[in-house]
Amino acid sequence: MIREFTVFCNLNLISLSARQLFDHFMNCFKMEDFICPTCGARHSCRSHASYKRYLISYESGKTVCYQVSILRVLCTSCGHTHAIIPEIIIPYGSYSILFILTVLRDYYTRSGSIQEICDKYEISISTLYLWIHLFRRHKQLWLGVLQDHIMSSLDFIRCLINFSMRKLSSGLKIFFLSHDFSFLQGTLKTAHSASP
Ligand SMILES: [Zn+2]
């Protein structure tokens, strides 16, 4: 088990389907280790419900849409419920991180016109510009002002895509803990991420 986990985490983002990533993170989620983010109670949460959401990814040169089940846990201490969303998933959005990074890579390599990129990925132009804006802002938060000036957007995207899952997961977690929202998260509501 530990061996498989280690091998898995040494793979990078493009080696795994969004479904595999989601299942992996959820399999690693341990209810007994979960601390209620509202009241801080330990060992007080239990499985409460689940809801379906779409997870759109870009894999093997095509758009793929998965339906995943988000676990909601109930804290028996304070009565609040919490959706368990792995760091690799962007809260309040359907697109996977890899999908957005792939679109942005096309944008920064000038692989086509804005309209051609949007047609290819079936997104609106306003969505593309939203992602560009978010990415630029979050890149600076991730790297810091100085490093942000040194590293181009395209190099940063390539780094993220080629990070091992362990390194990417660690970076996403640090980003979330530092800013209280997730990398490339456009809707700023309070979210709690669970990680293995
Ligand atoms: Zn609680």
Boltz pocket constraint, residues with backbone or C-beta under 6 A from the ligand:
constraints:
  - pocket:
      binder: B
      contacts: [[A, 36], [A, 37], [A, 38], [A, 39], [A, 40], [A, 41], [A, 75], [A, 76], [A, 77], [A, 78], [A, 79], [A, 80]]
      max_distance: 6.0
